[in-house]
Structures are given as C-alpha cells and as structure tokens.
C-alpha cells in the first residue's frame, strides 16, 4: 500500500546519526523528501525557509536541534558548555520571530542545563535529549486534547473553513485547527472543509488540502478572496485556525490573511475559533501590537510558485508573514486545557491555572 503523507513524522530525531529529520515542506505536495539536518546552519535555514514550519513543529525542531548542537560541544567544564549552548540557542532563536513556540522550546531546553549544572556534561546532554523527546510527546497529547475541545463546538455535517496549515504538518500529529476535523472523521461527523490557499506561500493549497484530502476528509480548496462567498452562501458553520502567538489580551498573530477571514466571519455571524496550545500563549506580550511580525522577501510575492514572474520588475512589495486578529473577533481560543472566551485577560489566566497534562 502507498504511504500517505500522514504516515510520515513531521519532525524526528535520529540520535544515532546525530540528525534532525524532517519532511521538506517546500517540496510538497509533488515530492515527499525526507532530509537530515546536522549543522546549526542547516537547522536555521530549514526553519527560515519553511522546510519545517508551523508554530508547534518549529518548537519541536528547535528542541531536537539544540540537543544535537549541545551534543557537539566537547568540554567537561559547565561554564564553557553553557556559554556555547546559549550562543547556539540564540542563533536558532533568530530564525523566525513570530511563533513563540520557538523561544518557548529553547527556553525549556536551557532550563534543563541550568537546573542540572551540578551534573556531568554527559548527563546534561542525556537530560536534554529526554526533554526534547518529551516536548514532542506532549505536542501529540496537546493536539489531541485541542481536538476534543474543538469537536465539542461542532455538529455533524458542519462546514468548516481554515486558513494556512495548522495541520499535522505543522505539529507532530493531528494539528491544532485540524485536530477536531481528524477526530470528527474517525467519529463519522462528515464535515465539509474549505481550505484557503493562503497566499503567498500556499500552505493551504500545498499542505492543508493535501493532508486532509489524503486522510479522506471532504475538502474544497478556495482562493483567499473566496472566503466571503462561501460564508455568504451559508456553507461555513465555523472557522478554525491555528496561531503563532496569543497575547495576554487575546489578540492573536497567525498567518497573513487570518484577520481578513475573522472580519468576514463576524459579518456573516460565523464563529471564529483559534486553536492554541498553551505553548503558543505568551502572557508576557500584553497585546497584538507588541507582537513582532516577520517580514519576508519580495520574491515570495512576485515569483515564487508562479511559472514566471507575475509582477513588474522593481515593484515595491509588502510581505508580512503574519497578521494580528483583534480579540473581539474571536469566539473562543481552544487550548489543551479548555476553551478561553472573552474577557481573555481573565480566561487565559484561568487556562494556565488548569494546567494538568
Ligand atoms: O509561516 P508558517 O507556515 O510557519 O505559518 C504557520 C501558521 O500561521 C499556522 O497557522 C500556525 O503556526 C499554527 S500551526 C499549528
């Protein structure tokens, strides 16, 4: 039987070969290429170029990555080890600015060093490996739990619209926004999903439509400018999206175009839900205005994914990779510990109190 894209691990550790193993997502859906990353530069490039992407997957890749880089530090002196560890950590952390999962995972790994400074370097390296494996295992449980809470918001036969890829390819299994869809598939919910193609990098077309279709979900691909039409037609009962950072007031940064979908959903009374593991909630960022939005190169808009350049030479380009959706457009933030609702300044704090997984 042919292997489906869902049979591949998004991010894996090959400790024997000291490699971070990923599917190169820039080649999907036409080619499934599994690549081994070993050096700091290879890992940094893979994150920057979106070979591995999606907030939770970036976090797991960084955790495995910093473990592999720590493994290469040859010293018995803790201070020398820690200084080099922090240097590599800062380097990986500079690969993408918006998804907080990157710094969240790297900080968790740093804490392992700090808390075990009395141990040998060999022991610290072993503990770093354990922590990175745990981060990956937790991601799977967290996504499943988000799926259960998300499914409680839906009924059989519902139409769901999603933007970008918050699917299995953005996590280690289930995805966040797609988790209710996968659980619904197992339980006979017969959802109809609309996947926004997601310009300019087409994560919706290349990744979401691909993985949902491979799983047997009824999915229809639409261009980004069609979401108003499908909502106006009454075909969408709920919007589910993922996110890269939730601010303490409930404002959410996610793939560029998300706030357009949220605004349209409000117009047509379609509830707009954001799925966010607590690793994506940043209580140290007060509002969406405080979130750094990644700016990406012009050629992604003018050339990439076209057969030939589709814009005049020398044209000015604005290419923010993310936008901020204001919290008043969000019907609920679905986490692994429950669903936060307005006022988010209070409900997000409550979510952290419920932490138990
Ligand atoms: O630039 P990308 O492809 O990394 O952007 C991904 C998104 O915006 C996702 O919606 C988000 O990271 C959540 S993934 C569960």
Boltz pocket constraint, residues with backbone or C-beta under 6 A from the ligand:
constraints:
  - pocket:
      binder: B
      contacts: [[A, 50], [A, 53], [A, 54], [A, 55], [A, 56], [A, 99], [A, 163], [A, 164], [A, 165], [A, 166], [A, 167], [A, 170], [A, 171], [A, 175], [A, 176], [A, 177], [A, 203], [A, 241], [A, 242], [A, 243], [A, 244], [A, 254], [A, 255], [A, 256], [A, 275], [A, 321]]
      max_distance: 6.0
